[in-house]
Amino acid sequence: MNLFLFVSTVLIWGTTWIAIALQVGDVPVVVSVFYRFATAGVVFILGLALLGRLERPSAGQQKWVLAQAMCLFSFNFLCFYMAAGYLASGVISVIFSLATIFNAVNARLFFGDRITAKTLLAGGLGVGGLMLMFAGDLSGAGTGEAWIGILFATCGTMLFSFGNMVSRRNSASGLSPVTANAWGMCYGALILMALIWASGSEFILPQDPVYIGAMLYLAVIGSVVGFTTYLMMVARIGSAKAAYATVMFPIVALAISTFVEGYSWGVMNAAGLVLALCGNLVMFTNLSLRRKAPQMA
């Protein structure tokens, strides 16, 4: 079961980055993210209701579902969508692979998990690889814009990691990932609606079938299915090990970016990718996909 969840998450989230890039354009970023999670929330709630599996979080759990919504279903994706305006989708996925490191550190801070020497080695290799990979993007006239994209993508990844910690806490307290996701996506849509109102952004109804197709893929496959498989892994094997799925995202995403976006390869960024993946693979080595009960703080 854990292997199935792992493979499913990699294939789904490895392809969502190009779909995010396809949504960048005339529609304001916050509106695009709202469309995604409003659709996902409605599909999730209706699906669970039809299956007779719709549950309501208790009053004490509501604040944690809201925290999960803020970290996983709203602000983090605003960062990723903004980053997509400055960086190729495959490059954003490489930054997102740092969730492996962020989760290890945050699991130590919030749950007391031990950080091993292997984690420190992997972190050093990963950072070194990213520096090589971005050397070309940060040179010349594009330096400022590349840094903006990197900053947004890094902030989104950190928020994602915090969301993992909240989800792990929710699962340990008896709130299933399916229930937390369904209500969390609805809460995320409400947060985004409030941001749209506060910012004065215009609701633009998309007419482009490519945009609509990308939005539906992101909402149903990327959000409803992808987040469920990933957070089920968090509940079963822990946040640090579940984040190893991000090791494989750049391979899938950069392959797609090469053919669809014309992402160009050179010696430096190719070597950087290899080094970054080696850093993550250090953590991936000897990964056990056996069930591990989450710990409570």
Secondary structure, 3 states (H helix, E strand, C coil): CHHHHHHHHHHHHHHHHHHHHHHCCCCCHHHHHHHHHHHHHHHHHHHHHHCCCCCCCCCCCHHHHHHHHHHHCCHHHHHHHHHCCCCCHHHHHHHHCCHHHHHHHHHHHHHCCCCCHHHHHHHHHHHHHHHHHCCCCCCHHHHHHHHHHHHHHHHHHHHHHHHHHHHHHHHHCCCCHHHHHHHHHHHHHHHHHHHHHHHCCCCCCCCCHHHHHHHHHHHHHHHHHHHHHHHHHHHHHCHHHHHHHHHCHHHHHHHHHHHHCCCCCCHHHHHHHHHHHHHHHHHHCCCCCCCCCCCCC
